[in-house]
Amino acid sequence: MRVRSLVAAAAVVVVLVPAMCAAADPDPTEPAAGEGTVRAAELLAKVRDCVPVSKGRYRTDEGTRAEIPVCGARGVVFWKADMDIDCDGRPGDLCNRRTDPLFSAATAYRQTDGRYLSAETLPYVVVPAPSGVWDHRDQGIGGGSVVAVIYRDRVQYAVVGDTGPRQIIGEASYATAKALGIRTDPRDGGTASGVTYIAFRDSRVKPIEDHAAAVAEGERLARLFLRDG
């Protein structure tokens, strides 16, 4: 989990709570973008309104104001924030101590073979460590939980793969950013706003590193959410 300095975060566009309600009505003629067949507009239309489940709000980066609540709906929790790039976990050609000055060789969760996750190959999301603001475990969210990550018109399925600082939200792996067309450089990549994270309660992918399983389960859960949420 990286923590940007106040200087690095100066260009961040703060996501205000009213903006969480803004979403275009789905166009039934518009094809899905990203993974699967569920369209971004359909999911965004279901998370227009925020009923907070967190007791407070999160910062997007160190030194910024706490503006981001975690919201709840039937079967999901969600938040709208920025995306910082997490390159932590098993080192590779793209994620290592040379490419990332804040690199850590560990992730909060491990593969079934005991190795740490690979940020450069596995789409995963970082959630804040449990605190008085919010404890993700209380909503059935943990390692391997399925998350639909939405940016512009793309939907990317991921798993919860790491935890970060207790006061900061809005981070995902190198692989997640790449799939969404977001700049992947862990030093100054990511995007300052416009990312929606929808985490499905009580979901688990086993093994956690099986991305195809995450996509299949994400599609199933997304359709249930659209029907019943």
MDAnalysis code that builds the backbone (N, CA, C; Angstrom):
import MDAnalysis as mda
import numpy as np

u = mda.Universe.empty(687, n_residues=229, atom_resindex=np.repeat(np.arange(229), 3), trajectory=True)
u.add_TopologyAttr("name", ["N", "CA", "C"] * 229)
u.add_TopologyAttr("resid", np.arange(1, 230))
u.add_TopologyAttr("resname", ["MET", "ARG", "VAL", "ARG", "SER", "LEU", "VAL", "ALA", "ALA", "ALA", "ALA", "VAL", "VAL", "VAL", "VAL", "LEU", "VAL", "PRO", "ALA", "MET", "CYS", "ALA", "ALA", "ALA", "ASP", "PRO", "ASP", "PRO", "THR", "GLU", "PRO", "ALA", "ALA", "GLY", "GLU", "GLY", "THR", "VAL", "ARG", "ALA", "ALA", "GLU", "LEU", "LEU", "ALA", "LYS", "VAL", "ARG", "ASP", "CYS", "VAL", "PRO", "VAL", "SER", "LYS", "GLY", "ARG", "TYR", "ARG", "THR", "ASP", "GLU", "GLY", "THR", "ARG", "ALA", "GLU", "ILE", "PRO", "VAL", "CYS", "GLY", "ALA", "ARG", "GLY", "VAL", "VAL", "PHE", "TRP", "LYS", "ALA", "ASP", "MET", "ASP", "ILE", "ASP", "CYS", "ASP", "GLY", "ARG", "PRO", "GLY", "ASP", "LEU", "CYS", "ASN", "ARG", "ARG", "THR", "ASP", "PRO", "LEU", "PHE", "SER", "ALA", "ALA", "THR", "ALA", "TYR", "ARG", "GLN", "THR", "ASP", "GLY", "ARG", "TYR", "LEU", "SER", "ALA", "GLU", "THR", "LEU", "PRO", "TYR", "VAL", "VAL", "VAL", "PRO", "ALA", "PRO", "SER", "GLY", "VAL", "TRP", "ASP", "HIS", "ARG", "ASP", "GLN", "GLY", "ILE", "GLY", "GLY", "GLY", "SER", "VAL", "VAL", "ALA", "VAL", "ILE", "TYR", "ARG", "ASP", "ARG", "VAL", "GLN", "TYR", "ALA", "VAL", "VAL", "GLY", "ASP", "THR", "GLY", "PRO", "ARG", "GLN", "ILE", "ILE", "GLY", "GLU", "ALA", "SER", "TYR", "ALA", "THR", "ALA", "LYS", "ALA", "LEU", "GLY", "ILE", "ARG", "THR", "ASP", "PRO", "ARG", "ASP", "GLY", "GLY", "THR", "ALA", "SER", "GLY", "VAL", "THR", "TYR", "ILE", "ALA", "PHE", "ARG", "ASP", "SER", "ARG", "VAL", "LYS", "PRO", "ILE", "GLU", "ASP", "HIS", "ALA", "ALA", "ALA", "VAL", "ALA", "GLU", "GLY", "GLU", "ARG", "LEU", "ALA", "ARG", "LEU", "PHE", "LEU", "ARG", "ASP", "GLY"])
u.atoms.positions = np.array([
    [0.843, -1.198, 0.000],
    [0.000, 0.000, 0.000],
    [0.867, 1.233, 0.000],
    [0.675, 2.117, -0.975],
    [1.472, 3.335, -0.986],
    [0.698, 4.475, -0.372],
    [1.413, 5.397, 0.242],
    [0.813, 6.578, 0.826],
    [1.441, 7.777, 0.162],
    [0.703, 8.451, -0.703],
    [1.245, 9.618, -1.385],
    [1.445, 10.751, -0.399],
    [2.457, 11.561, -0.660],
    [2.661, 12.755, 0.155],
    [1.653, 13.815, -0.247],
    [1.525, 14.859, 0.605],
    [0.618, 15.960, 0.288],
    [1.016, 16.637, -0.998],
    [2.322, 16.745, -1.258],
    [2.783, 17.389, -2.483],
    [2.361, 16.587, -3.692],
    [2.561, 15.268, -3.620],
    [2.206, 14.416, -4.758],
    [0.720, 14.394, -4.977],
    [-0.037, 14.649, -3.922],
    [-1.484, 14.582, -4.030],
    [-2.123, 15.919, -4.367],
    [-1.320, 16.949, -4.588],
    [-1.859, 18.293, -4.761],
    [-2.818, 18.395, -5.926],
    [-2.609, 17.532, -6.941],
    [-3.474, 17.614, -8.118],
    [-4.707, 16.751, -8.011],
    [-4.887, 16.092, -6.856],
    [-6.023, 15.188, -6.708],
    [-7.321, 15.973, -6.760],
    [-8.264, 15.502, -7.534],
    [-9.588, 16.096, -7.560],
    [-10.418, 15.377, -6.520],
    [-10.843, 16.061, -5.481],
    [-11.558, 15.423, -4.388],
    [-12.923, 14.971, -4.870],
    [-13.296, 13.732, -4.540],
    [-14.589, 13.201, -4.924],
    [-15.582, 13.563, -3.841],
    [-16.494, 14.449, -4.108],
    [-17.468, 14.887, -3.122],
    [-18.619, 13.910, -3.066],
    [-19.271, 13.844, -1.916],
    [-20.357, 12.889, -1.736],
    [-21.461, 13.062, -2.757],
    [-21.894, 14.312, -3.095],
    [-22.946, 14.437, -4.101],
    [-22.577, 13.799, -5.423],
    [-21.292, 13.754, -5.744],
    [-20.889, 13.168, -7.019],
    [-21.158, 11.682, -7.056],
    [-21.347, 11.070, -5.872],
    [-21.598, 9.646, -5.829],
    [-22.956, 9.318, -6.412],
    [-23.802, 10.310, -6.506],
    [-25.144, 10.064, -7.004],
    [-25.251, 10.254, -8.509],
    [-24.184, 10.724, -9.145],
    [-24.252, 11.033, -10.567],
    [-23.908, 9.822, -11.403],
    [-24.816, 9.386, -12.237],
    [-24.563, 8.276, -13.140],
    [-25.573, 8.347, -14.269],
    [-25.105, 8.067, -15.465],
    [-25.989, 8.103, -16.610],
    [-26.903, 6.891, -16.613],
    [-28.131, 7.060, -17.117],
    [-29.015, 5.919, -17.256],
    [-28.438, 4.941, -18.264],
    [-28.560, 3.628, -17.999],
    [-28.000, 2.642, -18.914],
    [-28.628, 2.725, -20.301],
    [-27.822, 2.573, -21.305],
    [-28.287, 2.497, -22.683],
    [-28.308, 1.029, -23.079],
    [-29.479, 0.429, -23.278],
    [-29.545, -1.003, -23.569],
    [-28.869, -1.410, -24.861],
    [-28.579, -0.441, -25.730],
    [-27.915, -0.769, -26.988],
    [-26.399, -0.721, -26.873],
    [-25.896, -0.240, -25.740],
    [-24.452, -0.072, -25.574],
    [-23.802, -1.385, -25.146],
    [-22.802, -1.865, -25.872],
    [-22.162, -3.123, -25.488],
    [-21.320, -2.950, -24.233],
    [-21.086, -4.064, -23.537],
    [-20.251, -4.035, -22.343],
    [-18.805, -3.794, -22.731],
    [-18.077, -3.088, -21.856],
    [-16.644, -2.902, -22.033],
    [-15.941, -3.522, -20.841],
    [-14.717, -3.994, -21.068],
    [-13.995, -4.655, -19.997],
    [-14.324, -6.134, -19.960],
    [-14.328, -6.695, -18.755],
    [-14.557, -8.127, -18.616],
    [-16.044, -8.434, -18.458],
    [-16.449, -9.584, -18.995],
    [-17.816, -10.014, -18.819],
    [-18.807, -9.255, -19.677],
    [-20.091, -9.427, -19.350],
    [-21.155, -8.839, -20.158],
    [-21.965, -7.792, -19.410],
    [-21.752, -7.655, -18.108],
    [-22.449, -6.618, -17.346],
    [-21.819, -5.263, -17.653],
    [-22.666, -4.277, -17.963],
    [-22.153, -2.976, -18.384],
    [-21.926, -2.047, -17.187],
    [-20.944, -1.194, -17.323],
    [-20.610, -0.245, -16.266],
    [-21.806, 0.614, -15.902],
    [-22.535, 1.103, -16.908],
    [-23.666, 1.997, -16.638],
    [-24.738, 1.321, -15.800],
    [-24.939, 0.028, -16.020],
    [-25.932, -0.702, -15.231],
    [-25.547, -0.729, -13.758],
    [-24.276, -1.031, -13.487],
    [-23.818, -1.094, -12.101],
    [-23.808, 0.286, -11.457],
    [-23.336, 1.285, -12.185],
    [-23.286, 2.634, -11.631],
    [-24.678, 3.152, -11.284],
    [-25.669, 2.776, -12.077],
    [-27.032, 3.209, -11.794],
    [-27.546, 2.643, -10.475],
    [-27.008, 1.511, -10.055],
    [-27.446, 0.874, -8.806],
    [-26.736, 1.436, -7.581],
    [-25.675, 2.203, -7.782],
    [-24.940, 2.739, -6.634],
    [-24.926, 4.268, -6.660],
    [-26.011, 4.837, -7.133],
    [-26.110, 6.297, -7.167],
    [-26.181, 6.880, -5.757],
    [-26.953, 6.243, -4.900],
    [-27.219, 6.791, -3.575],
    [-26.358, 6.098, -2.535],
    [-25.831, 6.884, -1.616],
    [-24.945, 6.351, -0.585],
    [-25.657, 6.287, 0.760],
    [-25.785, 5.070, 1.284],
    [-26.180, 4.858, 2.672],
    [-24.908, 4.425, 3.401],
    [-24.288, 5.306, 4.178],
    [-22.978, 4.983, 4.755],
    [-23.030, 3.780, 5.693],
    [-22.023, 2.923, 5.573],
    [-21.817, 1.845, 6.543],
    [-20.566, 2.120, 7.364],
    [-19.737, 3.043, 6.912],
    [-18.577, 3.461, 7.702],
    [-19.013, 4.511, 8.712],
    [-18.288, 4.598, 9.822],
    [-18.613, 5.554, 10.876],
    [-17.979, 6.912, 10.620],
    [-17.162, 6.985, 9.623],
    [-16.513, 8.229, 9.241],
    [-16.155, 8.159, 7.772],
    [-15.220, 9.001, 7.370],
    [-14.824, 9.076, 5.960],
    [-13.317, 8.919, 5.837],
    [-12.919, 8.575, 4.613],
    [-11.517, 8.292, 4.327],
    [-10.881, 9.384, 3.488],
    [-9.571, 9.488, 3.606],
    [-8.760, 10.299, 2.713],
    [-8.427, 9.465, 1.474],
    [-8.194, 10.153, 0.358],
    [-7.698, 9.440, -0.820],
    [-6.181, 9.342, -0.810],
    [-5.528, 10.285, -0.140],
    [-4.068, 10.296, -0.038],
    [-3.686, 10.967, 1.274],
    [-2.471, 10.740, 1.697],
    [-1.986, 11.369, 2.914],
    [-2.020, 12.888, 2.771],
    [-2.600, 13.564, 3.746],
    [-2.640, 15.014, 3.724],
    [-3.875, 15.610, 3.083],
    [-4.722, 14.793, 2.445],
    [-5.952, 15.308, 1.864],
    [-7.077, 15.218, 2.890],
    [-8.191, 15.876, 2.600],
    [-9.322, 15.858, 3.512],
    [-10.029, 14.507, 3.444],
    [-10.626, 14.113, 4.558],
    [-11.395, 12.869, 4.605],
    [-12.780, 13.127, 4.021],
    [-13.010, 12.647, 2.810],
    [-14.246, 12.939, 2.071],
    [-15.013, 11.684, 1.650],
    [-14.391, 10.516, 1.723],
    [-14.952, 9.327, 1.078],
    [-15.603, 8.391, 2.085],
    [-16.930, 8.226, 2.042],
    [-17.573, 7.229, 2.895],
    [-17.598, 5.861, 2.203],
    [-17.686, 4.814, 2.990],
    [-18.014, 3.488, 2.455],
    [-19.524, 3.336, 2.573],
    [-20.147, 2.971, 1.477],
    [-21.603, 2.922, 1.395],
    [-22.072, 1.462, 1.317],
    [-23.329, 1.249, 1.650],
    [-23.862, -0.098, 1.608],
    [-25.140, -0.178, 0.794],
    [-25.349, -1.323, 0.185],
    [-26.599, -1.661, -0.487],
    [-26.770, -3.166, -0.337],
    [-27.881, -3.674, -0.742],
    [-28.150, -5.090, -0.546],
    [-27.091, -5.943, -1.242],
    [-26.341, -6.687, -0.456],
    [-25.351, -7.611, -1.003],
    [-24.003, -7.016, -1.315],
    [-23.826, -5.680, -1.164],
    [-22.559, -5.050, -1.541],
    [-22.200, -3.933, -0.579],
    [-20.934, -3.569, -0.574],
    [-20.481, -2.275, -0.074],
    [-19.732, -1.617, -1.229],
    [-19.689, -0.282, -1.236],
    [-19.028, 0.384, -2.356],
    [-18.481, 1.733, -1.926],
    [-17.516, 2.190, -2.690],
    [-16.949, 3.521, -2.479],
    [-16.487, 4.075, -3.816],
    [-16.454, 5.391, -3.915],
    [-15.994, 6.074, -5.118],
    [-14.808, 6.933, -4.729],
    [-13.691, 6.697, -5.387],
    [-12.443, 7.320, -4.953],
    [-11.492, 7.461, -6.122],
    [-10.224, 7.630, -5.795],
    [-9.160, 7.640, -6.792],
    [-8.647, 6.216, -6.970],
    [-7.553, 6.057, -7.695],
    [-6.833, 4.785, -7.718],
    [-5.344, 5.063, -7.661],
    [-4.728, 4.675, -6.565],
    [-3.279, 4.616, -6.472],
    [-2.846, 3.214, -6.886],
    [-1.597, 3.088, -7.331],
    [-1.107, 1.819, -7.865],
    [-0.355, 1.049, -6.783],
    [-0.834, -0.151, -6.491],
    [-0.154, -1.043, -5.554],
    [0.697, -2.018, -6.367],
    [1.994, -1.985, -6.130],
    [2.919, -2.897, -6.809],
    [3.490, -3.923, -5.822],
    [2.879, -4.028, -4.652],
    [3.424, -4.896, -3.612],
    [3.174, -6.375, -3.923],
    [3.935, -7.209, -3.221],
    [3.788, -8.651, -3.373],
    [5.002, -9.277, -4.019],
    [4.773, -10.399, -4.656],
    [5.887, -11.136, -5.251],
    [6.575, -10.295, -6.319],
    [7.893, -10.089, -6.227],
    [8.581, -9.237, -7.202],
    [8.565, -9.837, -8.600],
    [8.515, -8.952, -9.592],
    [8.585, -9.356, -10.989],
    [9.320, -8.310, -11.784],
    [9.217, -8.384, -13.097],
    [9.906, -7.419, -13.957],
    [9.339, -6.015, -13.814],
    [8.052, -5.903, -13.491],
    [7.379, -4.601, -13.457],
    [7.219, -4.043, -12.051],
    [7.129, -4.916, -11.086],
    [6.936, -4.517, -9.689],
    [8.093, -5.045, -8.848],
    [8.963, -4.146, -8.440],
    [10.136, -4.528, -7.649],
    [10.708, -3.265, -7.002],
    [11.807, -3.414, -6.289],
    [12.378, -2.272, -5.562],
    [12.959, -1.212, -6.498],
    [13.289, -1.578, -7.726],
    [13.807, -0.591, -8.684],
    [12.693, 0.264, -9.262],
    [11.561, -0.366, -9.553],
    [10.463, 0.361, -10.193],
    [9.584, 1.107, -9.200],
    [9.610, 0.670, -7.932],
    [8.724, 1.239, -6.937],
    [9.489, 1.516, -5.648],
    [9.735, 2.787, -5.324],
    [10.509, 3.112, -4.113],
    [9.800, 2.718, -2.825],
    [8.476, 2.486, -2.878],
    [7.718, 2.071, -1.702],
    [7.385, 0.583, -1.725],
    [8.094, -0.157, -2.560],
    [7.777, -1.575, -2.760],
    [7.880, -2.384, -1.471],
    [6.914, -3.252, -1.271],
    [6.951, -4.246, -0.199],
    [6.744, -5.611, -0.835],
    [7.545, -6.585, -0.437],
    [7.447, -7.926, -1.021],
    [6.304, -8.743, -0.430],
    [5.526, -8.149, 0.459],
    [4.432, -8.871, 1.122],
    [3.083, -8.262, 0.764],
    [2.057, -9.094, 0.770],
    [0.664, -8.655, 0.705],
    [-0.055, -9.249, 1.910],
    [-1.198, -8.695, 2.248],
    [-1.930, -9.162, 3.427],
    [-2.393, -10.600, 3.271],
    [-2.613, -11.017, 2.029],
    [-3.101, -12.370, 1.757],
    [-2.131, -13.080, 0.828],
    [-2.156, -14.404, 0.880],
    [-1.227, -15.221, 0.099],
    [-1.963, -16.163, -0.827],
    [-1.229, -16.626, -1.843],
    [-1.731, -17.674, -2.718],
    [-1.843, -18.989, -1.941],
    [-2.476, -19.964, -2.573],
    [-2.628, -21.263, -1.927],
    [-1.294, -21.974, -1.745],
    [-0.272, -21.621, -2.528],
    [1.047, -22.229, -2.368],
    [1.901, -21.501, -1.337],
    [1.321, -20.526, -0.655],
    [2.031, -19.799, 0.389],
    [2.767, -18.561, -0.077],
    [2.899, -18.362, -1.391],
    [3.591, -17.181, -1.892],
    [2.676, -15.963, -1.837],
    [3.294, -14.787, -1.736],
    [2.510, -13.563, -1.769],
    [1.939, -13.338, -3.168],
    [0.906, -12.517, -3.246],
    [0.261, -12.246, -4.524],
    [1.182, -11.441, -5.433],
    [0.910, -11.498, -6.731],
    [1.671, -10.745, -7.719],
    [0.815, -9.585, -8.222],
    [1.199, -8.372, -7.863],
    [0.433, -7.197, -8.277],
    [0.455, -6.998, -9.786],
    [1.518, -7.436, -10.434],
    [1.622, -7.180, -11.870],
    [0.829, -8.176, -12.704],
    [0.392, -9.283, -12.128],
    [-0.378, -10.266, -12.891],
    [-1.784, -10.485, -12.365],
    [-2.037, -10.195, -11.092],
    [-3.350, -10.470, -10.502],
    [-4.107, -9.170, -10.228],
    [-5.288, -9.010, -10.814],
    [-6.117, -7.859, -10.448],
    [-6.609, -8.005, -9.005],
    [-6.162, -7.103, -8.146],
    [-6.662, -7.102, -6.774],
    [-6.855, -5.667, -6.291],
    [-7.631, -5.544, -5.217],
    [-7.982, -4.256, -4.620],
    [-7.445, -4.220, -3.195],
    [-7.076, -3.034, -2.748],
    [-6.612, -2.810, -1.379],
    [-7.754, -2.198, -0.568],
    [-8.013, -2.757, 0.620],
    [-9.002, -2.157, 1.524],
    [-8.281, -1.614, 2.753],
    [-8.828, -0.582, 3.392],
    [-8.183, -0.061, 4.596],
    [-8.156, -1.114, 5.705],
    [-7.099, -1.109, 6.492],
    [-7.040, -1.983, 7.649],
    [-8.183, -1.630, 8.604],
    [-8.692, -2.615, 9.337],
    [-9.807, -2.339, 10.252],
    [-9.489, -1.214, 11.229],
    [-10.493, -0.378, 11.467],
    [-10.333, 0.752, 12.387],
    [-11.694, 1.166, 12.896],
    [-11.719, 2.236, 13.694],
    [-12.988, 2.768, 14.160],
    [-13.806, 3.397, 13.057],
    [-13.172, 3.700, 11.922],
    [-13.910, 4.248, 10.783],
    [-14.739, 3.156, 10.115],
    [-14.112, 2.023, 9.879],
    [-14.797, 0.915, 9.208],
    [-13.971, -0.348, 9.359],
    [-14.643, -1.445, 9.632],
    [-14.007, -2.759, 9.657],
    [-14.645, -3.591, 8.554],
    [-13.905, -3.805, 7.473],
    [-14.467, -4.495, 6.311],
    [-15.003, -5.874, 6.656],
    [-14.456, -6.494, 7.696],
    [-14.885, -7.843, 8.073],
    [-16.327, -7.859, 8.561],
    [-16.796, -6.731, 9.089],
    [-18.167, -6.659, 9.574],
    [-19.187, -6.764, 8.449],
    [-18.762, -6.464, 7.225],
    [-19.644, -6.597, 6.055],
    [-19.302, -7.828, 5.210],
    [-18.595, -8.775, 5.782],
    [-18.294, -10.001, 5.050],
    [-17.273, -9.815, 3.952],
    [-16.376, -8.834, 4.109],
    [-15.333, -8.571, 3.114],
    [-13.993, -9.006, 3.687],
    [-13.219, -9.744, 2.899],
    [-11.904, -10.200, 3.337],
    [-11.084, -10.667, 2.153],
    [-9.986, -11.332, 2.435],
    [-9.126, -11.811, 1.362],
    [-9.863, -12.738, 0.411],
    [-9.811, -12.425, -0.876],
    [-10.499, -13.220, -1.885],
    [-11.900, -12.764, -2.198],
    [-12.413, -11.754, -1.477],
    [-13.733, -11.214, -1.819],
    [-13.708, -10.620, -3.224],
    [-14.804, -10.743, -3.925],
    [-14.884, -10.285, -5.311],
    [-15.287, -8.810, -5.346],
    [-14.603, -8.055, -6.198],
    [-14.873, -6.626, -6.347],
    [-15.029, -6.303, -7.831],
    [-16.089, -5.583, -8.173],
    [-16.224, -5.023, -9.520],
    [-15.646, -3.610, -9.478],
    [-14.594, -3.371, -10.242],
    [-13.942, -2.061, -10.280],
    [-14.342, -1.394, -11.595],
    [-14.884, -0.191, -11.509],
    [-15.434, 0.482, -12.683],
    [-14.696, 1.795, -12.898],
    [-14.256, 1.983, -14.137],
    [-13.627, 3.247, -14.529],
    [-14.103, 3.591, -15.929],
    [-14.728, 4.750, -16.038],
    [-15.346, 5.156, -17.305],
    [-16.334, 4.079, -17.741],
    [-16.144, 3.468, -18.911],
    [-17.125, 2.477, -19.350],
    [-16.629, 1.048, -19.171],
    [-15.580, 0.863, -18.381],
    [-14.995, -0.462, -18.220],
    [-15.304, -1.069, -16.854],
    [-15.556, -2.370, -16.851],
    [-15.722, -3.133, -15.626],
    [-14.603, -4.161, -15.552],
    [-13.883, -4.167, -14.456],
    [-12.818, -5.133, -14.233],
    [-13.093, -5.849, -12.914],
    [-13.109, -7.162, -12.956],
    [-13.299, -7.929, -11.729],
    [-11.953, -8.192, -11.068],
    [-11.954, -8.108, -9.753],
    [-10.734, -8.273, -8.974],
    [-11.103, -8.950, -7.660],
    [-10.084, -9.241, -6.863],
    [-10.309, -9.763, -5.518],
    [-9.691, -8.803, -4.508],
    [-10.151, -8.860, -3.279],
    [-9.462, -8.144, -2.204],
    [-8.165, -8.900, -1.933],
    [-7.025, -8.201, -2.131],
    [-5.743, -8.884, -2.036],
    [-4.763, -8.272, -1.064],
    [-5.072, -7.083, -0.525],
    [-4.127, -6.430, 0.370],
    [-4.893, -5.463, 1.255],
    [-4.285, -5.062, 2.356],
    [-4.837, -4.027, 3.218],
    [-3.849, -2.876, 3.296],
    [-4.377, -1.691, 3.602],
    [-3.532, -0.506, 3.625],
    [-3.760, 0.315, 4.875],
    [-3.310, 1.572, 4.870],
    [-3.460, 2.457, 6.026],
    [-4.914, 2.600, 6.467],
    [-5.120, 2.819, 7.737],
    [-6.467, 2.862, 8.319],
    [-7.284, 4.072, 7.897],
    [-6.635, 5.110, 7.381],
    [-7.357, 6.344, 7.072],
    [-7.441, 6.647, 5.579],
    [-6.952, 5.735, 4.737],
    [-6.857, 6.010, 3.294],
    [-7.571, 4.917, 2.503],
    [-8.257, 5.321, 1.437],
    [-8.960, 4.374, 0.580],
    [-8.710, 4.749, -0.879],
    [-8.787, 3.753, -1.770],
    [-8.633, 4.011, -3.203],
    [-7.318, 3.514, -3.751],
    [-7.165, 2.195, -3.847],
    [-5.919, 1.633, -4.365],
    [-6.187, 0.248, -4.940],
    [-5.461, -0.094, -5.981],
    [-5.586, -1.413, -6.604],
    [-4.260, -1.791, -7.246],
    [-4.149, -3.041, -7.610],
    [-2.888, -3.564, -8.135],
    [-2.577, -3.029, -9.531],
    [-1.324, -3.150, -9.880],
    [-0.822, -2.806, -11.218],
    [-1.705, -3.449, -12.286],
    [-2.025, -4.735, -12.101],
    [-2.806, -5.465, -13.103],
    [-4.214, -4.903, -13.245],
    [-4.809, -4.467, -12.139],
    [-6.147, -3.869, -12.199],
    [-6.115, -2.577, -13.002],
    [-5.151, -1.731, -12.703],
    [-5.036, -0.448, -13.413],
    [-4.814, -0.666, -14.906],
    [-3.933, -1.599, -15.228],
    [-3.642, -1.858, -16.638],
    [-4.897, -2.281, -17.386],
    [-5.692, -3.154, -16.786],
    [-6.904, -3.639, -17.448],
    [-7.924, -2.529, -17.651],
    [-7.896, -1.519, -16.798],
    [-8.850, -0.410, -16.897],
    [-8.327, 0.755, -17.728],
    [-7.124, 0.640, -18.240],
    [-6.556, 1.714, -19.039],
    [-6.044, 2.868, -18.209],
    [-5.731, 2.616, -16.939],
    [-5.192, 3.625, -16.034],
    [-3.673, 3.506, -16.013],
    [-2.989, 4.630, -15.947],
    [-1.520, 4.640, -15.951],
    [-0.992, 3.824, -14.770],
    [-0.045, 2.919, -15.059],
    [0.355, 1.906, -14.086],
    [1.614, 2.210, -13.289],
    [2.318, 3.288, -13.586],
    [3.563, 3.568, -12.878],
    [3.290, 3.740, -11.386],
    [3.877, 2.915, -10.516],
    [3.584, 3.013, -9.080],
    [4.061, 4.313, -8.445],
    [4.965, 5.033, -9.111],
    [5.471, 6.285, -8.544],
    [4.526, 7.448, -8.788],
    [3.961, 7.558, -9.989],
    [3.094, 8.696, -10.281],
    [1.942, 8.331, -11.210],
    [1.604, 7.045, -11.260],
    [0.481, 6.620, -12.076],
    [-0.833, 6.723, -11.321],
    [-1.804, 5.958, -11.763],
    [-3.124, 5.995, -11.155],
    [-3.977, 7.097, -11.737],
    [-5.084, 7.365, -11.065],
    [-5.987, 8.439, -11.482],
    [-6.552, 9.106, -10.236],
    [-6.794, 10.414, -10.337],
    [-7.163, 11.209, -9.167],
    [-8.614, 11.041, -8.738],
    [-9.456, 10.482, -9.583],
    [-10.875, 10.341, -9.236],
    [-11.546, 9.426, -10.260],
    [-12.828, 9.178, -10.032],
    [-13.640, 8.511, -11.046],
    [-13.649, 7.005, -11.020],
    [-13.155, 6.391, -9.945],
    [-13.150, 4.922, -9.857],
    [-14.185, 4.486, -8.818],
    [-15.015, 3.536, -9.207],
    [-16.015, 2.970, -8.305],
    [-15.639, 1.539, -7.978],
    [-15.648, 1.215, -6.699],
    [-15.314, -0.125, -6.220],
    [-16.571, -0.728, -5.590],
    [-17.056, -1.818, -6.132],
    [-18.234, -2.500, -5.590],
    [-17.796, -3.875, -5.104],
    [-17.778, -4.058, -3.778],
    [-17.331, -5.316, -3.179],
    [-18.549, -6.128, -2.756],
    [-18.570, -7.386, -3.162],
    [-19.708, -8.252, -2.895],
    [-19.544, -8.931, -1.535],
    [-20.520, -8.721, -0.670],
    [-20.466, -9.278, 0.679],
    [-20.463, -10.810, 0.650],
    [-19.700, -11.380, 1.557],
    [-19.670, -12.837, 1.774],
    [-19.268, -13.623, 0.527],
    [-18.518, -12.993, -0.356],
    [-18.004, -13.699, -1.538],
    [-16.556, -14.093, -1.296],
    [-16.123, -15.186, -1.911],
    [-14.736, -15.630, -1.802],
    [-14.346, -16.368, -3.086],
    [-13.156, -16.089, -3.555],
    [-12.585, -16.843, -4.681],
    [-11.495, -17.741, -4.121],
    [-11.583, -19.017, -4.412],
    [-10.574, -19.980, -3.984],
    [-10.189, -20.825, -5.183],
    [-8.898, -20.864, -5.512],
    [-7.810, -20.115, -4.889],
    [-7.880, -18.623, -5.242],
    [-7.349, -17.803, -4.353],
    [-7.439, -16.358, -4.513],
    [-6.790, -15.886, -5.812],
    [-5.802, -16.632, -6.314],
    [-5.078, -16.224, -7.519],
    [-5.769, -16.632, -8.814],
    [-6.927, -17.286, -8.724],
    [-7.641, -17.751, -9.918],
    [-8.498, -16.615, -10.463],
    [-7.940, -15.844, -11.381],
    [-8.666, -14.685, -11.893],
    [-9.887, -15.087, -12.705],
    [-9.807, -16.180, -13.453],
    [-10.970, -16.633, -14.219],
    [-12.144, -16.921, -13.293],
    [-11.856, -17.486, -12.123],
    [-12.912, -17.746, -11.145],
    [-13.494, -16.445, -10.617],
    [-12.636, -15.427, -10.437],
    [-13.114, -14.130, -9.973],
    [-14.050, -13.495, -10.996],
    [-13.725, -13.634, -12.271],
    [-14.578, -13.076, -13.326],
    [-15.922, -13.792, -13.348],
    [-15.897, -15.116, -13.291],
    [-17.137, -15.886, -13.332],
    [-18.030, -15.561, -12.137],
    [-17.426, -15.516, -10.939],
    [-18.202, -15.212, -9.747],
    [-18.646, -13.748, -9.745],
    [-17.794, -12.863, -10.224],
    [-18.167, -11.467, -10.307],
    [-19.354, -11.229, -11.223],
    [-19.347, -11.890, -12.365],
    [-20.478, -11.776, -13.291],
    [-21.769, -12.280, -12.649],
    [-21.669, -13.409, -11.965],
    [-22.855, -13.982, -11.322],
    [-23.399, -13.032, -10.256],
    [-22.516, -12.533, -9.412],
    [-22.925, -11.659, -8.333],
    [-23.422, -10.310, -8.844],
    [-22.778, -9.808, -9.899],
    [-23.219, -8.539, -10.480],
    [-24.645, -8.650, -11.026],
    [-24.931, -9.749, -11.656],
    [-26.291, -9.932, -12.203],
    [-27.312, -10.070, -11.082],
    [-26.944, -10.766, -10.013],
    [-27.844, -10.852, -8.853],
    [-28.084, -9.463, -8.254],
    [-27.018, -8.683, -8.168],
    [-27.139, -7.331, -7.617],
    [-28.050, -6.466, -8.484],
    [-27.913, -6.565, -9.792],
    [-28.755, -5.783, -10.696],
    [-30.218, -6.207, -10.588],
    [-30.429, -7.479, -10.333],
    [-31.802, -7.986, -10.252],
    [-32.450, -7.690, -8.896],
    [-31.641, -7.876, -7.818],
    [-32.212, -7.816, -6.479],
    [-31.741, -6.644, -5.643],
    [-30.644, -5.970, -6.088],
    [-30.062, -4.944, -5.237],
    [-30.967, -3.730, -5.029],
])
